[in-house]
Amino acid sequence: MKLDVLFSPVQADELFFTGKTTVVIDVLRASSTIITALSNGAKEVVPVGTIEFAVKVSGGIFGGQTLLGGERNTKKIEGFALGNSPSEYTKEIVAGKTIVFYSTNGSLAIVKAKYSANLFICSFNNLRALAKHLQNLGEDVIILCSANNNFLSLEDSVCAGMLINEMFSKNEKIDMTDSSKIALTLFKSFGKNIIKLLSETDHGKLLINNGYESDLKACAELDSTQVIPYYSGNVLKVLI
């Protein structure tokens, strides 16, 4: 079993992921928000690559059971029902609903990896549950960090390193690429205090400055759920 890490989606094109097992990480905040939505009973999340496509898709889904969610440059998009704060995706709001979701980094990374044979979403919230599932699956894994406007994101890289550490601690025969070793080193250097890490990253500071400090606490919660979002048929649902 081999683990590899891409620190930004720009490192590969869509076809690179064909047939692969891929894990997408966007700690701040898309991964955490998607996991929260599905944990709170959302029927599915439809990740999209543009705001225009989000509006088009939501208008074509019958029954009025669709919500537009996401952000652009941290702020809720005008006309959308929800932003990208996990706290917005409560059971009362999302249970039974389809959420069409766009975000500056996370949804774009998911769409880029859409040709993967297996595509999962990871954050600190579901890390150990996903690590266990990947170990049972036994396939080589590409960990795709959503990055920050295509530049390296420390929080995504550390989360990738924590996932690798969790898997390696259960199976020392795992083969790690150079980038996986770098992610593991970053986790060992910065991963002891997750909330402190998030508050000191570039993206974390931006969120604090824009009034989203409480989101960092939600995104820092380790293993708060067993829910693993799985991509199939252009939507994310809870892996059963």
Secondary structure, DSSP 8 states (H G I E B T S, - for coil): -EEEEESSGGGS-GGGGTT-EEEEE-TTTHHHHHHHHHHTT-SEEEE-S-HHHHHHHHHTSTTS-EEEEEEETTEE-TT-SB-S-GGG--HHHHTT-EEEEE-TTHHHHHHHTTT-SEEEEE-GGGHHHHHHHHHHH---EEEEE--BTTB--HHHHHHHHHHHHHHHHH-TT-EE-HHHHHHHHHHHHHTTSHHHHHHHSHHHHHHHHTT-HHHHHHHH-TT-----EEEETTEEEE--
